Amino acid sequence: MTPPAKGPAGTSDLPEEDTGSASPLDFIRAIVAADLAAKKYKGRVATRFPPEPNGYLHIGHAKSICLNFGVAAEHGGTCNMRFDDTNPAAEDIEYVDAIQADIRWLGFDWGDRLRYASDYFERLYGYAMRLIERGTAYVDDLTAEQIRAYRGTLTTPGRESPHRDRSVEENLDLFTRMRAGEFPDESKVLRAKIDMASGNINMRDPVLYRIRRATHHRTGDRWCIYPMYDFTHALSDSIEDITHSLCTLEFEDHRPLYDWVLDELAVACHPQQIEFARLNLSYTVLSKRKLLTLVKEGYVSGWDDPRMPTLVGMRRRGYPPEAIRTFCDRIGMAKRENVVDVAVLEHAVREELNRTSPRVMAVLRPLKVVIQNYPEGQVEEVDAINNPEDPAAGTRKVPFSRVLYLERDDFCEDPPKKFFRLAPGREVRLRCAYFITCVDVVKNDQGEIVELKCTYDPATRGGSAPDGRKVKATLHWVSASHALVARVRLYDRLFLDEHPGERRDSLEALNPDSLEVIDTCRVEPSVASVATGDRYQFERLGYFCVDPDSTDDSLVFNRTVSLRDVWARIARTMKARG
């Protein structure tokens, strides 16, 4: 169960180290609480999460999942998992399975309340026949293009179809024959007869059914007519005795149609539709169509590419589900559209990983270091803390030997001001081990540094000097003969533009450096036995996750997130420079 939402509704940014502020109720929870107090729906709370199985879930869906399952759980209610599977041309069992896996990974379960709109096809057909019998639905022969032209605009009323006044008997006959497959695809539709002059275009005789021959993943070829979303959504909610139908803001103008369908059919259960602002995230595209383009055109490796905002991509990247739930709680529920800074999500990920991830030492770009006064062949083990945030995590043994690897960026032959790491003649601390001093630099024929010769102070074991002298830098390291070779994928934001979704062509904003692959990484041997999804903090480098591509002979790590918000620092620097 997700806890009550935190943070003011519409929160769009948080300082890097802010943990958010607490607010007991958002506006949706306030409505639900008031309904319970008034004994509306006999004191029940029943919600549903109704995804279309035509793609993978993304972080925007996570907000709705947390809301629907959370509101139900907070009041001892129920939340149905219902697939809106009314468009077989775009749907696939792959998406059905992936959606269920993602929701369970996120930490929610629907028990025995798995539903499909296709479960209700016969009942929906019966409801449509009842509308025809009441004279409030008719079969239309206009094409989709003609229907759009007849609909009018926001400032001009629509025109009635020439087929609008067909008799009830003729409409019943035509609709029955539509179901029987007598007419070609798209040649006829069933429309509601409401008001072509309505100020709400959605009420200008909307389409309720269309002909579409496509094999459905559950019903096969039994149907060649399929109901439209607005018709299906309202009646499915009613059939399932839903009390609060929580939708994103784009359905606000559809609410009158939702209510019209239920009122016209005088159903026993009339849920309340409540709209909230969908999640818009900076530097991120959350359009299914645009995400599908990224996959199909090869800009990413698949729906589970760690740069994607899909839940399966975030799982592969190493995002903990707890962090996503925390993020969704913090941003709250807004009534108006806004953009949430992606740094808020990354901050929640860092918080969770800092608390739960064991620390290990890894070197991405190794530079060989030979400690000349350390005995050849000698190996000792030093104690390293697994997680300073969790005393129960204990310590581990890390091998130390004469030949080590340091991070290449941790040495500078001619150091600039404020560079406090290793340099010729300078002493630094090796994490959990000794003080070392660089005494010589070895270069190859091209003038590239290939080795450092150093000395160590045996009296500084554990990282402190008995004479009290201080050093300004502590470096991570690995023993060359014990370290494991690993491939590391460094992921950055997929888009350079803060608002890529607003561009006509989002692909123009793609970050060409969103992925860097490093095959030279060396990792301490404590990670020899790892499983896919295991998360670590590589000390001083960031948080990393074991990728499914890993094998017994080849370790692959994905960088989940850096230790700090590098982009925020860059932005502050650019602002300071004017």
PAKOL-744959 format. One line per field, with one value per residue (C-alpha): x, y, z; residue in one letter. Coordinates in pm, 1 decimal, padded with zeros to 6 digits. Each point is the difference from the previous one (the first is absolute). Layout:
REM residues N
xx: c(X; ...);
yy: c(Y; ...);
zz: c(Z; ...);
type: c(A; ...);
//
This chain:
REM residues 578
xx: c(00000.0; 00125.5; -00016.6; -00209.2; 00138.0; 00263.1; 00084.5; -00231.4; -00211.2; 00181.2; 00350.1; 00237.3; 00345.0; 00191.9; 00349.1; 00249.8; 00005.0; -00364.6; -00212.0; -00337.5; -00268.8; -00294.8; -00359.9; -00266.1; -00251.0; 00009.4; -00321.1; -00095.3; 00043.1; -00198.7; -00289.6; 00014.6; 00009.1; -00303.9; -00189.2; 00075.4; -00117.8; -00325.2; -00045.6; 00002.3; 00028.2; -00095.7; 00342.7; 00186.8; 00315.6; 00065.3; 00248.4; 00157.2; 00311.2; -00100.4; 00303.4; -00019.0; 00220.9; 00161.4; 00336.3; 00208.6; -00078.9; 00208.1; 00060.9; -00318.5; -00202.7; 00175.9; -00163.6; -00345.3; 00082.0; 00112.8; -00309.4; -00258.3; 00147.0; 00097.5; -00340.4; -00169.5; 00246.3; -00019.0; -00373.3; -00009.3; -00146.2; 00075.9; 00185.2; -00070.3; 00264.6; -00192.4; 00139.1; -00173.7; 00046.8; -00235.8; 00246.9; 00143.8; 00194.6; 00240.6; -00006.1; 00216.0; 00023.8; 00363.0; -00129.8; -00259.6; 00268.8; 00245.3; -00257.6; -00087.4; 00368.4; 00069.1; -00285.2; 00104.2; 00360.8; -00122.6; -00146.5; -00371.5; -00227.1; -00361.7; -00061.0; -00292.4; -00116.7; 00159.9; -00248.5; -00011.9; -00235.2; -00034.3; -00170.4; -00292.3; -00026.0; -00336.4; -00139.4; 00132.1; -00164.7; -00326.8; 00033.5; 00057.0; -00314.3; -00192.9; 00117.1; -00121.6; -00335.3; -00025.3; 00067.2; 00326.7; 00242.3; 00009.8; 00208.5; 00184.8; 00152.4; 00222.5; 00373.4; 00233.1; 00109.4; -00359.8; -00088.5; 00285.7; -00120.4; -00360.7; 00105.5; 00076.4; 00249.8; 00025.7; -00168.4; -00242.3; -00268.7; 00005.1; -00232.4; -00228.8; 00079.0; -00248.5; -00041.6; -00080.0; -00376.3; -00002.6; -00275.8; 00065.4; -00080.3; 00248.1; 00272.4; -00056.4; 00020.1; 00317.6; 00175.8; -00084.9; 00141.0; 00311.9; 00062.4; -00064.0; 00277.7; -00208.6; 00173.3; 00363.2; 00224.4; -00064.3; -00307.0; -00245.3; 00013.2; -00245.6; -00034.3; -00174.2; -00277.9; 00063.4; 00048.1; 00191.9; -00014.0; 00149.8; 00280.1; 00187.1; 00113.5; 00011.5; -00380.3; -00056.3; -00126.1; 00317.8; 00082.8; -00080.0; 00092.2; 00207.3; 00061.3; 00351.7; 00102.9; 00300.3; 00073.0; -00041.0; 00251.1; -00284.5; -00313.2; 00165.1; -00220.2; -00334.7; -00050.0; 00047.4; -00151.6; 00168.6; -00123.0; 00173.6; 00183.4; -00249.2; -00289.6; 00198.8; 00162.3; -00322.0; -00187.4; 00294.5; 00029.5; -00371.3; 00004.7; 00287.0; -00171.7; 00283.9; -00062.0; 00272.2; 00123.1; 00332.6; 00117.9; 00260.3; -00097.7; -00046.4; -00322.1; -00157.3; -00184.6; -00112.2; -00169.3; -00337.6; 00000.3; 00097.2; -00298.5; -00232.9; 00062.1; -00068.0; -00303.2; -00152.6; 00022.2; -00112.2; 00263.9; -00001.8; 00351.8; 00105.9; 00364.8; 00142.2; 00268.6; 00273.1; 00284.3; 00355.2; 00297.1; 00210.0; 00370.4; 00224.2; 00368.6; 00282.7; 00250.4; -00244.8; -00253.8; -00305.0; -00194.3; -00056.8; 00017.5; 00336.1; 00138.0; -00104.2; 00187.7; 00315.9; -00029.3; -00099.3; 00258.2; 00283.3; 00081.2; -00014.7; 00055.9; -00360.6; -00279.6; 00232.6; 00287.1; 00113.7; -00030.2; -00371.1; -00257.9; -00177.4; -00028.4; 00178.1; 00280.5; 00025.9; 00006.6; 00287.7; 00181.8; -00024.2; -00272.1; -00150.8; -00382.0; -00002.0; 00162.5; -00261.9; -00280.2; 00166.7; 00032.0; -00367.2; -00101.4; 00219.4; -00120.1; -00358.5; -00318.6; -00048.7; -00313.1; 00202.3; 00272.4; 00356.4; 00348.8; 00186.9; 00378.1; 00152.1; 00250.5; -00280.9; -00022.9; 00377.5; 00017.6; -00250.9; 00208.8; 00319.6; -00171.0; -00117.7; 00324.5; 00210.7; -00197.6; -00005.3; 00293.5; 00321.3; 00321.4; 00274.1; 00309.2; 00026.2; 00231.0; -00151.3; 00315.6; 00290.9; 00344.5; 00259.9; 00169.9; 00301.6; 00079.8; 00374.9; 00062.1; -00288.9; 00128.1; -00036.2; -00244.4; -00152.7; -00380.4; -00189.7; -00367.9; -00132.8; -00341.6; -00252.0; -00343.4; -00282.0; -00239.5; 00059.5; -00377.5; -00074.6; 00211.0; -00156.8; 00158.9; 00335.4; 00339.4; 00181.7; 00359.3; 00169.8; 00337.7; 00293.6; 00322.1; 00309.7; -00166.0; -00323.6; -00226.5; -00107.8; -00244.0; 00190.0; -00179.9; 00138.3; 00353.9; 00131.8; 00364.9; -00028.8; -00291.4; -00198.3; -00100.8; -00255.8; 00092.9; 00067.0; 00029.1; 00318.2; 00286.8; 00382.4; 00134.0; -00348.1; -00138.3; -00361.6; -00204.3; -00117.7; -00345.9; 00023.8; 00369.6; 00311.9; 00146.4; 00195.4; 00230.7; 00069.8; 00374.3; 00021.9; -00204.0; 00045.7; -00102.0; -00015.1; 00153.2; -00298.7; 00051.8; -00306.1; 00015.3; -00024.0; 00125.6; 00063.5; 00271.4; -00092.3; 00103.6; -00220.0; 00024.6; -00052.8; -00091.0; -00316.5; -00189.1; -00370.3; 00036.7; 00133.6; 00348.0; 00125.5; 00178.4; -00328.6; 00093.1; -00287.8; -00050.5; -00257.8; -00120.3; -00124.3; 00000.5; -00166.0; 00208.2; 00005.8; 00272.0; 00112.6; 00038.8; -00333.0; -00228.9; -00271.8; -00035.9; -00341.0; -00178.8; -00168.3; -00268.6; -00018.4; -00346.3; -00091.2; -00326.6; -00139.5; -00095.7; 00195.5; -00310.2; -00179.1; -00336.3; 00055.7; -00368.1; -00085.4; 00219.4; -00152.3; 00278.3; 00121.7; 00275.8; 00184.6; 00054.1; 00156.1; 00319.1; 00276.2; 00196.4; -00282.3; 00195.6; 00369.0; 00128.7; 00320.6; 00158.1; 00300.5; -00174.5; 00158.3; -00214.0; 00097.9; -00053.7; -00285.8; -00241.7; 00100.7; -00335.6; -00266.5; -00349.5; -00176.9; -00140.7; 00243.2; 00080.1; 00325.0; 00156.7; 00335.3; 00176.7; 00046.6; -00148.3; -00373.1; -00260.4; 00016.1; -00218.3; 00081.2; -00141.4; -00180.6; 00274.7; 00240.3; 00124.7; 00223.7; 00294.6; -00099.9; -00130.1; -00205.5; -00103.9; -00231.8; 00044.9; -00331.8; 00073.8; 00300.7; 00072.0; -00105.0; -00219.8; 00270.4; -00250.8; -00103.5; 00362.8; 00047.8; -00313.9; 00119.8; 00340.0; -00154.3; -00230.7; 00291.9; 00184.9; -00299.9);
yy: c(00000.0; 00345.2; 00255.2; 00317.4; 00252.8; 00243.1; 00341.8; 00272.5; -00073.0; 00106.0; -00008.5; 00038.6; 00022.5; -00087.5; 00100.6; -00280.2; -00082.2; 00082.9; -00292.2; 00154.0; 00136.3; -00188.3; 00070.2; -00237.3; 00010.3; 00092.4; 00118.7; -00349.1; -00154.8; 00289.1; -00081.0; -00369.0; 00080.4; 00227.5; -00270.1; -00250.4; 00240.8; 00052.6; -00379.3; 00037.6; -00334.5; -00158.2; 00077.1; -00192.6; 00103.2; -00185.1; 00121.8; -00149.4; 00033.8; -00040.4; -00004.5; -00072.5; -00302.3; 00179.9; 00087.4; -00011.1; 00198.5; 00309.1; 00224.7; 00194.9; -00317.4; -00056.0; 00316.1; -00136.0; -00346.6; 00139.4; 00219.6; -00265.1; -00282.9; 00239.7; 00165.3; -00339.7; -00144.7; 00302.4; -00060.6; -00378.9; 00007.0; -00180.5; 00087.6; -00195.1; -00066.1; 00043.9; -00011.0; 00227.2; -00248.5; 00144.6; 00061.8; -00337.2; 00154.3; 00163.1; -00244.7; -00298.1; -00260.5; 00113.7; 00330.5; -00170.1; -00209.4; 00290.4; 00233.0; -00254.0; -00063.0; 00373.2; 00063.1; -00289.7; 00123.0; 00342.0; -00166.2; -00036.7; -00299.1; -00031.8; -00346.5; -00161.7; 00327.3; -00033.5; 00123.0; 00063.3; 00226.2; -00295.5; -00184.8; 00235.2; 00001.7; -00177.5; 00226.7; 00310.1; -00111.5; -00039.8; 00350.0; 00136.7; -00176.7; 00158.0; 00348.5; -00070.0; -00114.8; 00321.6; 00203.0; 00140.8; -00185.0; -00050.3; -00166.1; 00249.1; -00054.1; 00309.3; -00061.0; 00097.5; 00303.5; 00105.7; -00043.3; 00233.7; 00257.2; -00021.0; 00036.0; 00371.3; 00197.1; 00160.7; 00311.2; -00151.8; -00264.3; -00335.9; -00124.5; -00297.9; -00309.6; -00079.8; -00341.4; 00137.7; -00047.5; -00363.0; -00195.4; -00211.6; -00312.7; 00089.0; 00080.3; -00327.1; -00190.2; 00177.9; -00035.1; -00371.0; -00041.1; 00196.4; -00258.8; -00281.2; 00132.5; 00101.5; 00335.2; 00096.8; 00152.1; 00367.7; 00004.1; 00056.3; 00110.3; 00020.5; 00352.5; 00142.1; 00246.3; 00290.3; 00358.6; 00112.1; 00360.6; -00079.0; 00225.9; -00318.5; -00166.2; -00337.0; 00016.9; 00052.2; -00348.8; -00189.0; -00335.4; -00295.2; -00296.8; -00051.5; -00295.4; -00138.2; -00347.6; -00095.6; -00305.9; 00081.5; -00151.8; -00133.8; -00025.0; -00101.5; 00075.9; -00019.2; 00375.2; 00236.2; 00303.0; 00157.9; 00265.2; 00334.5; 00094.1; 00252.8; -00242.8; -00295.3; 00188.8; 00132.0; -00330.6; -00212.8; 00223.4; -00044.9; -00377.1; -00030.7; 00221.7; 00252.4; 00298.7; 00244.3; -00004.1; 00184.0; 00127.5; 00237.5; 00352.2; -00064.1; -00187.4; 00301.7; 00100.5; -00361.4; -00009.0; 00126.2; -00293.5; -00238.3; 00123.7; 00003.8; -00367.0; -00106.7; 00226.5; -00093.6; -00368.9; 00055.9; -00240.3; -00097.2; 00125.5; 00346.3; 00061.3; 00347.6; 00094.6; 00222.1; 00139.1; 00083.9; 00139.6; -00259.1; -00018.4; 00213.9; -00052.5; 00223.6; -00139.3; -00286.3; -00108.0; -00186.0; -00037.6; -00366.8; 00089.0; 00173.8; -00274.9; -00256.1; 00201.1; -00010.9; -00378.9; -00074.2; 00230.8; -00131.5; 00312.0; -00221.9; -00374.1; -00074.8; 00083.4; -00106.1; 00226.1; 00162.1; 00345.4; -00049.9; 00135.4; -00336.9; -00191.0; -00296.7; 00234.3; 00154.7; -00346.8; -00100.3; 00322.2; -00080.1; 00236.2; -00146.8; -00021.8; 00162.2; 00310.0; 00025.3; -00026.4; 00267.6; 00223.7; -00042.3; 00084.0; 00309.3; 00162.3; -00025.7; 00041.0; 00320.6; 00126.9; 00189.8; -00116.0; 00061.6; -00133.7; -00185.4; 00028.6; -00341.7; 00083.3; -00064.1; -00358.7; -00041.9; 00137.8; -00260.5; -00271.4; 00122.9; 00014.1; -00359.3; -00136.4; 00187.4; -00170.9; -00350.9; -00053.1; -00170.7; 00184.8; -00148.2; 00141.5; 00005.5; 00178.9; 00097.5; 00112.4; -00178.6; 00149.1; -00248.6; 00083.2; -00191.1; 00049.7; -00046.0; -00050.6; -00247.5; -00361.0; -00190.8; -00289.3; 00126.6; 00032.8; 00128.1; 00065.2; 00330.6; 00052.4; 00209.6; 00111.1; -00135.9; 00286.9; 00285.7; 00071.7; -00353.2; -00120.1; -00345.6; -00039.5; -00069.3; -00003.1; -00191.5; -00097.4; 00167.4; -00131.3; 00243.4; -00071.3; 00160.0; 00074.7; 00197.6; 00184.6; 00357.0; 00210.4; 00174.2; 00326.2; -00013.4; 00080.4; 00316.6; 00048.1; 00378.4; 00062.0; 00324.1; 00193.6; -00182.6; -00340.5; -00191.4; -00353.4; -00187.4; 00185.0; -00037.8; 00036.3; 00018.2; -00226.4; -00126.8; -00254.4; -00327.7; -00084.8; -00235.6; -00066.0; 00222.1; 00337.0; -00013.0; 00250.5; 00021.0; -00008.3; -00061.4; -00004.2; -00256.2; 00089.7; -00190.2; 00103.2; 00224.9; 00189.9; -00150.3; -00078.8; -00377.4; -00053.2; 00179.4; -00099.1; 00071.9; -00072.3; -00068.7; 00072.8; -00329.4; 00198.0; 00135.4; -00329.3; 00065.2; 00346.2; 00213.9; 00118.9; -00045.7; 00334.6; 00173.1; 00127.8; 00059.2; -00053.6; 00174.4; -00291.0; -00354.5; -00217.4; -00329.5; -00282.3; -00371.4; -00262.6; -00072.1; -00375.2; -00044.6; 00240.1; -00124.4; 00140.3; 00151.3; 00189.0; 00316.8; 00196.9; 00363.6; 00136.5; 00364.9; 00174.6; -00102.3; 00356.5; 00324.5; 00219.0; 00063.9; -00034.5; -00241.5; -00091.4; 00354.6; -00022.4; -00087.0; -00255.5; -00125.7; -00198.9; 00323.8; 00033.8; -00344.2; -00002.1; -00159.0; -00075.3; -00167.5; -00328.0; -00068.3; -00357.2; -00070.6; -00344.9; 00068.9; 00014.1; -00190.2; -00092.7; -00141.6; -00378.2; 00021.7; 00032.2; -00334.1; -00154.9; 00242.0; -00028.6; 00205.5; 00313.9; 00014.0; 00362.1; 00148.6; 00331.5; 00013.0; 00227.2; 00353.7; -00100.6; -00051.5; -00272.8; -00300.1; -00300.7; -00346.6; -00023.3; -00310.7; -00026.2; -00113.9; -00358.3; -00206.6; 00107.9; 00356.9; 00259.6; 00289.0; 00296.6; 00288.0; 00333.2; 00072.2; 00355.2; 00209.1; 00088.9; 00359.9; 00187.0; 00087.0; 00176.6; 00234.1; 00096.7; 00064.9; 00215.7; 00201.9; 00051.5; 00115.8; 00236.5; 00147.4; 00060.2; 00185.1);
zz: c(00000.0; -00082.0; 00283.4; -00030.1; -00245.0; 00120.8; -00132.4; -00125.0; -00303.9; -00312.9; 00151.0; -00291.8; 00154.2; 00315.0; 00111.8; -00037.4; 00369.2; 00077.7; 00113.2; -00073.6; 00226.0; 00140.2; -00097.1; 00136.2; -00288.1; -00366.7; -00166.2; -00118.2; 00340.2; 00147.2; -00236.3; 00088.9; 00372.5; -00037.0; -00191.0; 00272.9; 00268.6; -00194.5; -00038.1; -00376.9; -00177.1; 00336.1; 00140.7; -00270.5; -00186.7; -00323.2; -00261.4; -00311.6; -00211.9; -00368.7; -00234.0; -00371.2; -00085.4; -00293.7; 00155.9; 00315.4; 00312.7; 00072.4; 00300.5; -00077.9; 00045.5; 00332.1; 00133.5; -00088.5; 00133.4; 00335.8; 00017.9; -00086.6; 00206.9; 00278.0; 00043.9; 00009.6; 00251.2; 00229.9; 00048.3; -00001.4; -00349.1; -00323.7; -00318.8; -00317.3; -00260.1; -00324.8; -00351.9; -00248.9; -00282.9; -00261.2; -00284.3; -00104.6; -00289.6; 00247.0; 00291.0; 00086.0; 00275.0; 00045.4; 00133.8; 00220.0; 00170.3; 00027.4; 00157.6; 00267.9; 00074.3; 00028.5; 00243.7; 00221.4; -00006.8; 00105.0; 00309.5; -00072.6; -00048.8; -00108.4; 00143.4; -00183.3; -00155.9; -00344.0; -00258.9; -00374.6; -00193.7; -00236.8; 00287.2; -00056.8; -00380.4; -00000.9; 00268.8; -00172.5; -00322.1; 00190.5; 00145.2; -00351.2; -00123.9; 00289.6; -00102.8; -00353.3; 00134.7; 00199.3; -00312.1; 00134.9; -00228.8; -00374.6; -00269.8; -00219.5; -00345.4; 00004.1; -00027.8; 00283.0; -00200.0; -00062.1; 00366.7; 00093.1; -00255.3; 00121.7; 00362.0; -00031.7; 00205.1; 00341.6; -00141.0; -00251.0; 00067.6; -00172.4; -00272.9; 00037.9; -00201.8; -00279.5; 00164.3; 00346.4; -00032.6; -00098.4; 00170.6; 00306.4; -00203.1; -00274.1; 00252.8; 00185.9; -00329.1; -00113.5; 00334.7; 00012.0; -00350.0; 00099.7; 00267.8; -00247.6; -00221.8; -00300.0; -00052.3; -00074.0; 00265.0; 00073.5; -00228.3; 00285.5; 00362.1; 00286.2; 00138.5; 00304.1; -00082.6; 00235.5; -00122.9; -00308.7; 00127.0; 00340.7; 00120.1; 00091.3; -00323.4; 00178.2; 00027.3; -00373.9; -00076.2; 00097.3; -00155.9; 00227.1; -00225.5; -00314.8; -00231.2; 00023.6; -00106.7; 00209.1; 00209.0; 00368.1; 00241.9; 00217.2; -00212.0; -00325.2; -00303.3; 00177.0; -00033.0; -00292.6; 00174.8; 00298.4; 00247.0; 00036.2; 00319.0; 00143.0; -00034.0; 00133.1; 00285.8; 00151.8; -00019.0; 00115.9; 00306.8; 00066.9; -00054.2; 00249.9; 00261.0; -00006.2; 00227.6; -00106.3; -00359.6; 00018.3; -00339.4; -00134.6; -00096.9; -00372.3; 00089.0; 00171.1; -00318.7; -00038.4; 00341.2; -00134.1; -00243.8; 00281.3; 00199.1; -00303.0; -00077.5; 00359.1; 00043.9; -00335.3; 00083.6; 00361.2; 00135.3; 00365.3; 00075.9; -00119.0; 00099.2; 00046.8; -00252.7; 00145.8; -00209.5; 00102.4; -00190.4; -00175.5; 00076.3; -00221.4; 00069.1; -00116.6; -00252.7; -00059.3; -00259.8; 00132.4; -00322.6; -00088.9; -00367.7; 00037.8; 00222.1; -00259.3; -00264.1; 00211.6; 00020.9; -00358.4; -00157.2; 00216.8; 00199.5; 00309.1; 00039.4; 00096.7; 00242.9; 00282.7; -00104.7; 00327.9; -00158.6; -00059.1; 00250.8; -00008.3; 00325.4; -00157.0; -00108.7; 00346.0; 00155.2; -00226.5; 00081.1; 00370.1; 00121.2; 00318.5; -00003.8; 00344.8; -00149.3; -00274.7; 00255.9; 00213.3; -00304.4; -00089.5; 00357.3; 00010.5; -00317.6; 00118.1; -00199.9; -00197.3; -00175.9; -00260.0; -00235.3; 00114.6; -00063.2; 00272.1; -00000.2; -00071.4; 00276.3; 00251.2; -00123.8; -00000.9; 00354.4; 00119.1; -00167.3; 00168.8; 00337.9; -00021.7; -00141.0; 00253.5; 00273.8; -00145.2; -00237.7; 00114.5; -00082.9; -00213.8; -00166.4; -00377.4; -00242.2; -00334.6; -00182.5; 00170.5; 00047.5; 00124.0; 00330.4; 00132.6; 00369.2; -00008.7; 00370.6; 00044.6; 00013.3; -00325.8; 00023.7; 00320.6; 00021.7; 00298.9; 00060.5; 00122.6; 00157.6; -00190.5; 00117.9; -00214.9; 00057.8; 00247.2; -00008.5; 00125.4; 00293.4; -00030.4; -00344.2; 00164.2; -00169.8; -00271.5; -00073.8; -00296.9; -00127.5; -00014.4; -00187.2; -00154.0; -00336.8; 00001.8; -00236.4; 00063.3; -00198.4; -00280.1; 00077.6; 00354.1; -00121.0; -00160.0; -00089.7; 00007.9; 00235.5; -00018.8; 00307.0; 00216.5; -00142.9; 00322.1; -00132.6; -00091.3; -00167.5; -00007.5; 00353.8; 00152.0; 00271.7; -00000.5; 00192.8; -00150.8; 00131.1; 00303.6; -00072.5; 00009.7; -00089.7; -00324.0; -00171.5; -00373.2; -00066.8; -00375.4; -00321.3; -00279.0; -00357.0; -00326.5; -00331.7; -00073.1; 00322.5; 00167.0; 00370.6; 00045.4; 00354.7; 00327.1; 00242.1; 00359.5; 00354.9; 00298.2; 00371.8; 00189.8; 00313.6; -00163.0; -00029.2; 00021.9; -00149.3; 00282.4; 00095.2; 00359.1; -00017.8; -00078.9; -00346.2; -00236.5; -00371.3; -00216.1; -00211.1; 00051.6; -00310.5; -00086.9; -00144.3; -00081.9; 00017.7; -00356.5; 00043.1; 00178.6; -00183.5; -00231.1; -00350.2; -00072.9; -00273.0; 00119.7; -00178.7; 00100.6; -00074.1; -00022.3; -00082.8; -00336.2; -00097.9; 00024.3; -00022.5; 00328.3; -00175.7; -00291.6; -00021.5; -00106.2; -00309.6; -00334.0; -00038.2; 00336.4; -00169.3; -00068.1; 00375.0; 00050.1; 00205.2; -00212.2; 00318.3; 00192.9; 00010.3; 00053.3; 00022.8; 00193.4; -00029.0; 00223.4; 00337.6; 00289.6; 00301.6; 00336.7; 00026.4; 00252.1; -00294.9; -00150.1; 00091.1; -00111.5; -00140.4; -00263.5; 00158.4; 00293.4; 00080.2; 00131.5; 00067.1; -00174.5; 00245.6; -00133.5; -00337.8; 00042.0; 00031.2; -00229.7; -00075.6; -00136.1; -00353.1; -00135.7; -00264.0; 00273.2; -00007.5; 00225.8; -00214.1; -00079.8; 00243.4; -00134.4; 00216.6; -00082.3; 00171.2; 00166.6; 00108.6; 00097.6; 00360.0; -00059.0; -00244.5; -00253.3; -00225.1; 00280.7; 00059.6; -00372.5; -00005.0; 00299.2; -00163.0; -00327.4; 00186.4; 00192.6; -00326.5; -00140.3);
type: c(M; T; P; P; A; K; G; P; A; G; T; S; D; L; P; E; E; D; T; G; S; A; S; P; L; D; F; I; R; A; I; V; A; A; D; L; A; A; K; K; Y; K; G; R; V; A; T; R; F; P; P; E; P; N; G; Y; L; H; I; G; H; A; K; S; I; C; L; N; F; G; V; A; A; E; H; G; G; T; C; N; M; R; F; D; D; T; N; P; A; A; E; D; I; E; Y; V; D; A; I; Q; A; D; I; R; W; L; G; F; D; W; G; D; R; L; R; Y; A; S; D; Y; F; E; R; L; Y; G; Y; A; M; R; L; I; E; R; G; T; A; Y; V; D; D; L; T; A; E; Q; I; R; A; Y; R; G; T; L; T; T; P; G; R; E; S; P; H; R; D; R; S; V; E; E; N; L; D; L; F; T; R; M; R; A; G; E; F; P; D; E; S; K; V; L; R; A; K; I; D; M; A; S; G; N; I; N; M; R; D; P; V; L; Y; R; I; R; R; A; T; H; H; R; T; G; D; R; W; C; I; Y; P; M; Y; D; F; T; H; A; L; S; D; S; I; E; D; I; T; H; S; L; C; T; L; E; F; E; D; H; R; P; L; Y; D; W; V; L; D; E; L; A; V; A; C; H; P; Q; Q; I; E; F; A; R; L; N; L; S; Y; T; V; L; S; K; R; K; L; L; T; L; V; K; E; G; Y; V; S; G; W; D; D; P; R; M; P; T; L; V; G; M; R; R; R; G; Y; P; P; E; A; I; R; T; F; C; D; R; I; G; M; A; K; R; E; N; V; V; D; V; A; V; L; E; H; A; V; R; E; E; L; N; R; T; S; P; R; V; M; A; V; L; R; P; L; K; V; V; I; Q; N; Y; P; E; G; Q; V; E; E; V; D; A; I; N; N; P; E; D; P; A; A; G; T; R; K; V; P; F; S; R; V; L; Y; L; E; R; D; D; F; C; E; D; P; P; K; K; F; F; R; L; A; P; G; R; E; V; R; L; R; C; A; Y; F; I; T; C; V; D; V; V; K; N; D; Q; G; E; I; V; E; L; K; C; T; Y; D; P; A; T; R; G; G; S; A; P; D; G; R; K; V; K; A; T; L; H; W; V; S; A; S; H; A; L; V; A; R; V; R; L; Y; D; R; L; F; L; D; E; H; P; G; E; R; R; D; S; L; E; A; L; N; P; D; S; L; E; V; I; D; T; C; R; V; E; P; S; V; A; S; V; A; T; G; D; R; Y; Q; F; E; R; L; G; Y; F; C; V; D; P; D; S; T; D; D; S; L; V; F; N; R; T; V; S; L; R; D; V; W; A; R; I; A; R; T; M; K; A; R; G);
//
